[in-house]
């Protein structure tokens, strides 16, 4: 959509701040693209408002409904907010844009060639002010325009994702193996996540605790057979909870039966490991699962 | 009625003796159980003390520290528990090799003593651990055990696993001419764990195997989905033994790779209904268009199981249900029509 506000306006600031807050809540990065025209001096100054309008409409057509285009009053510069996008998606978007702008039919600017350059800032947290974003983005855009047409400069100041705490519960009867799992997870090098790990000997001990009530993302690694209350019992109980989406459940079993696997997946398990299994496999599955929480 | 006459004095003495024995027994039980408790406590404490070091050693963080070498039975039992926790839960060839080397060096003597024991449970325990920890240096002692003691079928079974692990060549010879009769479960359990190379050797010695073992062998190829044995199974399709043909068809169906339809067409006229049943299953691997004529023929088979399977195979295929509906509308054979209706269920 095209915003009627230029990107220096306070409403623009409010919109972008709201989007930034959503970044952390939804674990979805957004990209701020600062776009400028490299050959601005070749354009007729008197017809600048008309040119600005035409390019803005063109940009609107090139973006999705969920994206936002803010024009810069009186100058051939824009701020484009790409939702659910990081640096990579923004780069792909710009490459497409650089190609399609060469089609004068789309732009209808009497054979006047337009050459863009841009800067991209991926926003992965809600820190850093709007003013800082605009200042750094504009600076990088100036740098990009000075290098030539179809350039892209990157601002990495806002990219860093916030450190998120993930709770990990290990439900395993064997003391030695439980400790091994604990140390393996403790030693995992996870980007943007820190773990709080707790061990439980059985399902009853876990369900009796208040450990799983918090809103944290919660990884449960448990054996299917446990004394007192089994892993499948725990799985059924937690999947009945209203906020059960926060639980990621990895089941472990000694039985290599496809039927059991199907049943566990149908009951809400996210992964299934048949003992004996390679700990490296568990490590990469944990990493991959947590990394996929961010889109 | 006769009354046994015992003097009060004798009775009291008797009660006294019995009470004394009872007290002795109770004391014995109490001492034994407290000993066991104390031992379990010591084992637990040892595990808690040493498990971190073992973790570091297994993860190549340190070289084997001297303090991990067990000095007495309690320490050996604790080490055994640690090893079992790794072996049963974690698949890692480096750790397995470290356990193998350590056990061969430091636990060998302990289990060797168990092998000499007159107690069956201790001998069994040693055999289990030799397999778990791959203590190959005890293989000759295991061989001697066979000659020395009258072994139970369970011990024979464990020995068979040990031979298959440590002495492949001898084992294959022995396995082909088994003197001990293994149950279907035992035989299959052995075959499931074998390396593919052993299965290949056995395949070449098929003719020497008793017929019943040949059947189990073919079943296992299907259970293990041994794609490499597909040519062998296909060759069996022309075997003169019906059971071999049926089981080979079943194994091929389990593997799920069926390429050459011509190899299976002859079973359309097979005299045994089980063969026609397996054909009806196997045809499900082909596009319905290619095999419908054969399935329609099987749908009108004289045997209920064959008709039922043919109808199910058609019903499961893409466009199968509409073919069944057309069949119902045009066919004459009431039995076949009923079967097609059954597969369609409430839809027709």
Interface residues (C-beta under 8 A of the other chain):
Chain A: X174 X175 X176 X177 X179 X180 X183 X252 X254 X275 X276 X277 X278 X279
Chain B: X44 X47 X48 X51 X52 X55 X81 X82 X85 X86 X87 X88 X89 X90 X91 X92
